[in-house]
Protein backbone atom coordinates (compact mmCIF):
# COMPACT_ATOMS: atom_id res chain seq x y z
CA UNK A 1 0.00 0.00 0.00
CA UNK A 2 2.80 2.41 0.84
CA UNK A 3 4.54 1.60 -2.41
CA UNK A 4 1.41 2.49 -4.38
CA UNK A 5 1.10 5.87 -2.66
CA UNK A 6 4.77 6.65 -3.20
CA UNK A 7 4.53 5.84 -6.91
CA UNK A 8 1.18 7.65 -7.38
CA UNK A 9 0.93 10.67 -5.09
CA UNK A 10 -2.56 11.76 -4.15
CA UNK A 11 -3.91 14.82 -5.91
CA UNK A 12 -2.08 14.14 -9.17
CA UNK A 13 -4.71 14.65 -11.88
CA UNK A 14 -2.85 15.41 -15.11
CA UNK A 15 -0.72 12.87 -16.97
CA UNK A 16 3.00 13.32 -17.38
CA UNK A 17 4.00 16.65 -19.00
CA UNK A 18 4.24 16.44 -22.75
CA UNK A 19 1.68 13.66 -23.18
CA UNK A 20 -1.78 14.18 -24.59
CA UNK A 21 -4.62 11.91 -23.44
CA UNK A 22 -6.17 9.83 -26.23
CA UNK A 23 -9.95 9.58 -26.49
CA UNK A 24 -9.59 6.24 -28.21
CA UNK A 25 -11.47 6.95 -31.40
CA UNK A 26 -13.09 9.44 -33.69
CA UNK A 27 -13.96 12.67 -31.83
CA UNK A 28 -17.08 13.12 -33.96
CA UNK A 29 -18.40 9.87 -32.45
CA UNK A 30 -18.53 11.53 -29.04
CA UNK A 31 -20.40 14.54 -30.45
CA UNK A 32 -22.79 12.26 -32.34
CA UNK A 33 -23.56 10.20 -29.24
CA UNK A 34 -24.01 13.41 -27.25
CA UNK A 35 -26.55 14.69 -29.80
CA UNK A 36 -28.37 11.35 -29.91
CA UNK A 37 -28.50 11.10 -26.12
CA UNK A 38 -29.65 14.71 -25.84
CA UNK A 39 -32.51 14.17 -28.28
CA UNK A 40 -33.61 11.01 -26.45
CA UNK A 41 -33.42 12.77 -23.10
CA UNK A 42 -35.39 15.80 -24.31
CA UNK A 43 -38.17 13.67 -25.79
CA UNK A 44 -38.40 11.51 -22.67
CA UNK A 45 -38.41 14.47 -20.26
CA UNK A 46 -40.96 16.35 -22.38
CA UNK A 47 -43.29 13.35 -22.41
CA UNK A 48 -43.01 12.81 -18.65
CA UNK A 49 -43.61 16.52 -17.97
CA UNK A 50 -46.64 16.38 -20.29
CA UNK A 51 -48.07 13.40 -18.41
CA UNK A 52 -47.53 15.08 -15.04
CA UNK A 53 -49.16 18.24 -16.41
CA UNK A 54 -52.18 16.21 -17.50
CA UNK A 55 -52.47 14.53 -14.11
CA UNK A 56 -52.46 17.88 -12.31
CA UNK A 57 -54.94 19.28 -14.83
CA UNK A 58 -57.22 16.32 -14.14
CA UNK A 59 -56.98 16.93 -10.40
CA UNK A 60 -57.77 20.61 -10.86
CA UNK A 61 -60.81 19.63 -12.94
CA UNK A 62 -61.99 17.14 -10.33
CA UNK A 63 -61.62 19.64 -7.49
CA UNK A 64 -63.02 22.62 -9.44
CA UNK A 65 -66.49 22.04 -8.07
CA UNK A 66 -69.20 24.31 -9.42
CA UNK A 67 -66.94 27.30 -10.02
CA UNK A 68 -67.13 28.00 -13.78
CA UNK A 69 -63.79 29.85 -13.79
CA UNK A 70 -61.96 26.89 -12.28
CA UNK A 71 -63.65 24.44 -14.64
CA UNK A 72 -62.70 26.58 -17.65
CA UNK A 73 -59.13 26.86 -16.39
CA UNK A 74 -58.92 23.10 -15.86
CA UNK A 75 -60.25 22.41 -19.38
CA UNK A 76 -57.70 24.85 -20.76
CA UNK A 77 -54.88 23.03 -18.94
CA UNK A 78 -56.12 19.68 -20.24
CA UNK A 79 -56.33 21.10 -23.77
CA UNK A 80 -52.79 22.54 -23.72
CA UNK A 81 -51.45 19.38 -22.11
CA UNK A 82 -52.91 17.28 -24.91
CA UNK A 83 -51.45 19.62 -27.51
CA UNK A 84 -48.04 19.34 -25.83
CA UNK A 85 -48.20 15.54 -25.79
CA UNK A 86 -49.23 15.48 -29.45
CA UNK A 87 -46.24 17.69 -30.31
CA UNK A 88 -43.84 15.42 -28.38
CA UNK A 89 -45.20 12.25 -29.97
CA UNK A 90 -45.22 13.97 -33.37
CA UNK A 91 -41.58 14.99 -33.03
CA UNK A 92 -40.66 11.42 -32.15
CA UNK A 93 -42.62 10.19 -35.18
CA UNK A 94 -40.85 12.69 -37.45
CA UNK A 95 -37.45 11.54 -36.20
CA UNK A 96 -38.40 7.91 -36.85
CA UNK A 97 -39.69 8.85 -40.32
CA UNK A 98 -36.41 10.62 -41.16
CA UNK A 99 -34.51 7.56 -39.91
CA UNK A 100 -36.55 5.29 -42.18
CA UNK A 101 -36.56 7.47 -45.30
CA UNK A 102 -32.89 8.50 -45.26
CA UNK A 103 -31.57 5.23 -43.78
CA UNK A 104 -29.83 6.98 -40.88
CA UNK A 105 -30.02 6.26 -37.19
CA UNK A 106 -30.43 9.03 -34.65
CA UNK A 107 -32.14 7.28 -31.78
CA UNK A 108 -32.19 3.60 -32.67
CA UNK A 109 -28.50 2.97 -33.19
CA UNK A 110 -25.04 4.44 -33.50
CA UNK A 111 -25.27 7.94 -34.97
CA UNK A 112 -22.41 9.19 -37.08
CA UNK A 113 -21.68 12.71 -38.24
CA UNK A 114 -19.46 11.48 -41.07
CA UNK A 115 -21.21 10.97 -44.46
Beta strands, then each sheet from edge to edge (+ up, - down):
end
